[in-house]
Amino acid sequence: MCQMECRWRVEAHDFEGARKVRRLLRMLLQDLGTKASDFQGAEVVCGELLSNALRYSDSAVNVTLKHELNEFRLDVEDTGGCFDIEGMGQWPGTDAEGGRGLLLVRELAEEMSVAKGDGSCRVCATLPIQCSAFAAAGSTAQTSS
């Protein structure tokens, strides 16, 4: 079984850095997932979680992609305010400027959770990626950037 962990740090308000992480994540997942995987959905999940963290926090954002037990889990952690996943409402009206991002994440991710820490907020999402035979049987790897 392959266990992998990739970590990225995006500095506060660095939306270009967030785009780079999102693209790197998609390229990595395309190498490790099957053709039946929802790579666009995984990229949307990453983009929405990162942009929210950068928008609502004045600190760097830590992003971790883990592959364990044939699942790909994305963790996004910042020092901004946390939200209540149960309190997420209905889709906003067609004229609304925002309010769709986390609802999209909830729909696209296989699972989503929020953990409030001591001065931090971590959102975890299991990505809609099916593990390829290569990823399932590969060796242990760890990268960081």
Rosetta silent file (secondary structure, phi, psi, omega in degrees, C-alpha in Angstrom):
SEQUENCE: MCQMECRWRVEAHDFEGARKVRRLLRMLLQDLGTKASDFQGAEVVCGELLSNALRYSDSAVNVTLKHELNEFRLDVEDTGGCFDIEGMGQWPGTDAEGGRGLLLVRELAEEMSVAKGDGSCRVCATLPIQCSAFAAAGSTAQTSS
SCORE:     score description
SCORE:     0.000 S_00000001
   1 L     0.000  137.260  179.698    0.000    0.000    0.000 S_00000001
   2 L   -90.381  133.183  170.571    1.271    3.443   -0.883 S_00000001
   3 L  -120.815  130.083 -176.772    1.274    6.226    1.666 S_00000001
   4 E  -137.793  147.124  174.287    2.063    9.676    0.386 S_00000001
   5 E  -144.147  128.129  175.676    1.981   13.143    1.843 S_00000001
   6 E  -120.105  137.770  179.782    2.563   16.448    0.054 S_00000001
   7 E  -127.574  139.637  174.315    2.632   19.762    1.875 S_00000001
   8 E  -132.823  152.371  175.164    2.451   23.292    0.582 S_00000001
   9 E  -125.851  125.630  179.098    2.429   26.643    2.351 S_00000001
  10 E  -112.822  122.712 -177.943    0.730   29.602    0.719 S_00000001
  11 L   -68.387  157.781 -177.077    1.548   32.987    2.206 S_00000001
  12 L   -51.235  131.812  175.174   -1.240   35.334    3.265 S_00000001
  13 L    62.180   18.940  179.663   -3.210   36.806    0.342 S_00000001
  14 L   -91.884   78.616 -177.209   -0.989   35.027   -2.245 S_00000001
  15 H   -69.699  -27.406  175.096   -3.712   34.052   -4.710 S_00000001
  16 H   -68.533  -40.384  175.486   -1.137   33.339   -7.448 S_00000001
  17 H   -61.640  -38.053  177.711    0.558   30.860   -5.095 S_00000001
  18 H   -63.651  -40.835  177.672   -2.836   29.259   -4.499 S_00000001
  19 H   -61.978  -40.210  178.859   -3.326   28.821   -8.258 S_00000001
  20 H   -63.854  -43.772  178.632    0.073   27.109   -8.491 S_00000001
  21 H   -62.224  -43.510  179.315   -0.796   24.710   -5.664 S_00000001
  22 H   -59.564  -43.527  179.409   -4.150   23.925   -7.285 S_00000001
  23 H   -67.598  -41.732  177.952   -2.450   23.112  -10.613 S_00000001
  24 H   -62.226  -42.123  179.204    0.254   20.998   -8.931 S_00000001
  25 H   -60.822  -45.343 -179.305   -2.395   19.076   -7.002 S_00000001
  26 H   -63.440  -43.222  179.301   -4.327   18.337  -10.184 S_00000001
  27 H   -62.523  -42.102  178.786   -1.212   17.148  -12.050 S_00000001
  28 H   -63.086  -46.103 -179.810   -0.261   14.892   -9.139 S_00000001
  29 H   -65.099  -35.956  178.446   -3.765   13.436   -8.874 S_00000001
  30 H   -65.002  -29.743  176.422   -3.909   12.812  -12.634 S_00000001
  31 H   -74.404  -29.795 -172.470   -0.748   10.716  -12.289 S_00000001
  32 H  -104.113  -16.179 -177.169   -2.151    8.713   -9.364 S_00000001
  33 E  -100.065  166.656  177.094   -5.866    8.430  -10.123 S_00000001
  34 L   -84.633  168.974  179.042   -7.849    6.413  -12.618 S_00000001
  35 L   -65.132  -20.409  179.677   -9.631    7.885  -15.632 S_00000001
  36 L   -79.061   -4.794 -178.770  -12.922    7.519  -13.734 S_00000001
  37 L   -72.466  155.459  177.441  -11.754   10.099  -11.181 S_00000001
  38 L   -98.301   80.007 -177.326  -13.236   13.596  -11.001 S_00000001
  39 H   -66.020  -38.435  177.582  -10.049   15.631  -11.437 S_00000001
  40 H   -64.444  -41.615  177.614  -11.963   18.846  -12.136 S_00000001
  41 H   -61.107  -43.259  178.708  -14.023   18.327   -8.991 S_00000001
  42 H   -63.245  -38.844  178.829  -10.863   17.796   -6.925 S_00000001
  43 H   -67.748  -38.783  176.405   -9.361   20.961   -8.385 S_00000001
  44 H   -63.420  -43.966  178.677  -12.523   22.946   -7.563 S_00000001
  45 H   -57.807  -49.306  179.482  -12.446   21.615   -3.977 S_00000001
  46 H   -60.064  -48.402 -178.268   -8.811   22.678   -3.603 S_00000001
  47 H   -61.264  -43.561 -179.008   -9.405   26.081   -5.192 S_00000001
  48 H   -67.501  -43.861 -179.898  -12.464   26.908   -3.097 S_00000001
  49 H   -65.560  -42.005  178.482  -10.884   25.856    0.193 S_00000001
  50 H   -66.178  -46.189 -177.853   -7.680   27.732   -0.544 S_00000001
  51 H   -65.259  -38.030  176.142   -9.366   30.916   -1.743 S_00000001
  52 H   -63.508  -45.045  179.902  -11.666   30.983    1.300 S_00000001
  53 H   -60.757  -43.216  179.900   -8.728   30.474    3.650 S_00000001
  54 H   -69.477  -33.965 -178.657   -6.750   33.253    1.972 S_00000001
  55 H   -71.724  -36.631 -171.805   -9.749   35.572    1.880 S_00000001
  56 H  -107.347    9.845  178.635  -10.726   35.170    5.537 S_00000001
  57 L  -132.576  149.486  176.192   -7.315   34.835    7.210 S_00000001
  58 L  -103.557   17.080 -179.678   -4.367   37.165    7.532 S_00000001
  59 L  -122.059  173.956  175.873   -1.879   34.339    7.921 S_00000001
  60 L   -64.991  156.928  179.437   -0.266   31.731    5.727 S_00000001
  61 E  -115.611  131.321  177.126   -2.347   28.710    4.768 S_00000001
  62 E  -100.198  130.322 -178.375   -1.023   25.160    5.122 S_00000001
  63 E  -121.596  131.209  179.062   -2.216   22.629    2.568 S_00000001
  64 E  -131.088  130.101  172.316   -1.662   18.882    2.909 S_00000001
  65 E  -110.381  123.286  179.289   -2.580   16.142    0.457 S_00000001
  66 E  -120.854  140.178  173.488   -2.491   12.658    1.962 S_00000001
  67 E  -118.306  111.893  178.337   -2.970    9.325    0.278 S_00000001
  68 E  -145.230  144.441  175.363   -3.857    6.568    2.731 S_00000001
  69 L    50.220   42.245  178.405   -6.113    3.548    2.539 S_00000001
  70 L    61.524   24.568  175.425   -6.867    4.237   -1.154 S_00000001
  71 E  -125.398  148.451  173.251   -8.229    7.720   -0.376 S_00000001
  72 E  -109.041  119.195 -178.451   -6.884   11.137   -1.182 S_00000001
  73 E  -116.644  133.138  178.365   -7.542   13.641    1.603 S_00000001
  74 E  -109.065  125.969  175.521   -6.943   17.360    1.349 S_00000001
  75 E  -114.841  130.172  176.806   -6.442   19.399    4.541 S_00000001
  76 E  -123.915  120.515 -175.349   -6.444   23.201    4.424 S_00000001
  77 E  -126.649  135.561  178.159   -5.535   24.966    7.672 S_00000001
  78 E  -144.624 -179.525  178.986   -5.411   28.660    8.533 S_00000001
  79 L  -104.812   13.857  178.093   -5.807   30.979   11.513 S_00000001
  80 L   -78.205  177.797  178.533   -9.010   32.589   10.269 S_00000001
  81 L   -66.228  147.840  179.586  -12.429   32.087   11.747 S_00000001
  82 L   -93.861  166.611  178.499  -14.019   28.679   11.468 S_00000001
  83 L  -127.176  160.913  179.493  -17.494   27.910   10.227 S_00000001
  84 L   -94.850  114.275 -177.602  -20.114   25.407   11.262 S_00000001
  85 H   -62.219  -32.164  179.060  -20.513   22.772    8.563 S_00000001
  86 H   -72.531  -23.958 -178.474  -23.991   21.946    9.870 S_00000001
  87 H   -87.071    1.867  178.972  -24.970   25.608    9.594 S_00000001
  88 L   -67.697  127.308 -172.439  -24.243   25.787    5.890 S_00000001
  89 L   -87.495 -152.977 -179.491  -27.471   26.869    4.290 S_00000001
  90 L   -84.441  169.631  177.066  -29.169   26.546    0.972 S_00000001
  91 L   -63.202  137.885  178.521  -27.833   27.658   -2.386 S_00000001
  92 L   -70.174  164.048  178.079  -27.939   31.450   -2.739 S_00000001
  93 L   -65.345  166.291 -176.724  -30.172   33.127   -5.291 S_00000001
  94 L   -65.383  -21.924  179.663  -28.991   33.677   -8.835 S_00000001
  95 L   -87.717   -8.118 -177.103  -28.251   37.355   -8.132 S_00000001
  96 L   -68.294  139.605  179.642  -25.974   36.615   -5.148 S_00000001
  97 L   -76.726  -25.833 -176.394  -22.296   37.545   -5.581 S_00000001
  98 L  -151.288 -163.244  176.935  -21.003   34.698   -3.404 S_00000001
  99 L    94.223   10.010 -177.613  -21.967   31.991   -0.972 S_00000001
 100 L  -106.528  -22.233 -170.457  -21.500   28.990   -3.253 S_00000001
 101 H   -54.843  -56.034 -178.167  -17.900   27.899   -2.619 S_00000001
 102 H   -69.947  -29.128  174.794  -18.284   25.747    0.478 S_00000001
 103 H   -66.503  -38.569  174.793  -21.571   24.365   -0.804 S_00000001
 104 H   -61.893  -45.388  179.226  -19.728   23.264   -3.958 S_00000001
 105 H   -58.696  -45.570 -179.570  -17.033   21.648   -1.820 S_00000001
 106 H   -60.287  -36.248 -179.747  -19.663   19.805    0.201 S_00000001
 107 H   -76.468  -37.697 -174.397  -21.242   18.484   -3.024 S_00000001
 108 H   -84.264  -33.744 -178.652  -18.004   17.513   -4.808 S_00000001
 109 L   -76.170  147.797  176.600  -16.033   16.004   -1.931 S_00000001
 110 L   -70.402  -35.043  174.378  -16.810   12.475   -0.832 S_00000001
 111 E  -145.168  152.917  177.919  -16.554   13.675    2.778 S_00000001
 112 E  -145.508  136.264  176.635  -15.980   17.057    4.372 S_00000001
 113 E  -143.184  158.897  179.104  -15.235   18.015    7.959 S_00000001
 114 E  -127.830  132.058  178.532  -14.203   21.102    9.896 S_00000001
 115 E  -123.893  122.042  176.260  -12.000   21.081   12.983 S_00000001
 116 E   -88.923  123.071  177.754  -11.604   24.137   15.187 S_00000001
 117 L  -107.553 -171.735  177.680   -8.217   24.232   16.858 S_00000001
 118 L   -74.419   90.381 -179.178   -6.576   26.609   19.269 S_00000001
 119 L    81.787   14.660 -179.867   -6.603   29.671   17.018 S_00000001
 120 L  -139.061  165.354  175.889   -6.886   27.681   13.802 S_00000001
 121 E  -134.995  128.206  178.687   -9.427   26.185   11.458 S_00000001
 122 E  -122.806  124.354  176.244   -8.785   23.018    9.447 S_00000001
 123 E  -107.355  128.224  179.775  -11.095   21.859    6.681 S_00000001
 124 E  -114.988  134.662  178.549  -10.629   18.265    5.498 S_00000001
 125 E  -135.767  129.606  172.437  -12.085   16.941    2.268 S_00000001
 126 E   -84.723  120.854 -172.820  -11.857   13.452    0.815 S_00000001
 127 L   -80.679  151.404 -177.824  -11.346   14.025   -2.897 S_00000001
 128 L   -80.757   58.065 -176.769  -13.356   12.260   -5.624 S_00000001
 129 L  -117.603  128.361  174.998  -10.293   10.403   -6.916 S_00000001
 130 L   -93.333  129.936 -174.482  -10.157    6.673   -7.568 S_00000001
 131 E   -70.895  131.053  176.136   -6.749    5.236   -6.841 S_00000001
 132 L   -77.180  164.717  178.028   -4.836    3.693   -9.744 S_00000001
 133 H   -60.976  -34.978  178.541   -3.112    0.324   -9.359 S_00000001
 134 H   -62.172  -47.754 -179.385    0.214    2.196   -9.440 S_00000001
 135 H   -67.584  -38.094 -178.747   -0.752    4.424   -6.514 S_00000001
 136 H   -68.556  -31.301 -175.420   -2.272    1.550   -4.560 S_00000001
 137 H  -105.597   -4.227 -174.236    0.817   -0.644   -4.908 S_00000001
 138 L   -67.263  178.397 -179.732    3.536    2.015   -4.976 S_00000001
 139 L   -88.545  168.851  178.836    6.188    2.740   -2.406 S_00000001
 140 L   -69.466  133.806  179.757    6.034    5.242    0.442 S_00000001
 141 E  -138.539  149.029  175.424    6.736    8.783   -0.713 S_00000001
 142 E  -144.976  130.572  177.507    6.808   12.178    0.964 S_00000001
 143 E  -129.393  161.943  179.349    7.280   15.551   -0.667 S_00000001
 144 E  -154.987  143.593  174.303    7.175   19.080    0.610 S_00000001
 145 L  -151.382    0.000    0.000    7.415   22.520   -0.933 S_00000001
